[in-house]
Amino acid sequence: MFGFNQSTLQSLEATAAASAAYLDACDSGDHPGPDPKYYRECGDLLMRIFLLVDAEKAFPNLLERSAAAREIADSIRIRQRIEAGWLGTYPELAVVLRRVSQ
């Protein structure tokens, strides 16, 4: 996780909140004719923001009110646990997987 100043965190939170709101509106059927490309981009953006900052610490209110934000934060947490397990259990495999994924 990176250390950001308060202004940057506020900008990231506003961007994350807008992306999460669109995802939630589409998921609940409240958004007429959602754009699949924009939906995916919002999800990708939210994922990238949550990879930069600890969403539970930086944006607790967003996680409380947005199902999409919670799901993405949970998926990142699960991914990190899996990666940590692979690294500790199979270090050679982890090196190979990193090379392949780059």
MOPECOR-V965080 format. One record per backbone hydrogen bond with DSSP energy under -0.5 kcal/mol. CO is the residue of the C=O (numbers start at 0). NH is the residue of the N-H. If there is no record, write none. Layout:
CO | NH
CO | NH
//
This chain:
1 | 3
4 | 8
5 | 9
6 | 10
7 | 11
8 | 12
9 | 13
10 | 14
11 | 15
12 | 16
13 | 17
14 | 18
15 | 19
16 | 20
17 | 21
18 | 22
19 | 23
20 | 24
21 | 25
22 | 26
23 | 27
24 | 28
24 | 29
24 | 30
25 | 28
29 | 31
30 | 33
33 | 35
34 | 38
35 | 39
36 | 40
37 | 41
38 | 42
39 | 43
40 | 44
41 | 45
42 | 46
43 | 47
44 | 48
45 | 49
46 | 50
47 | 51
48 | 51
48 | 52
51 | 1
52 | 54
53 | 56
53 | 57
54 | 58
58 | 62
59 | 63
60 | 64
61 | 65
64 | 66
65 | 69
66 | 70
67 | 71
68 | 72
69 | 73
70 | 74
71 | 75
72 | 76
73 | 77
74 | 78
75 | 79
76 | 80
77 | 81
78 | 82
79 | 83
80 | 84
81 | 85
82 | 86
83 | 87
84 | 88
85 | 89
89 | 93
90 | 94
91 | 95
92 | 96
93 | 97
94 | 98
95 | 99
96 | 100
97 | 101
98 | 101
//
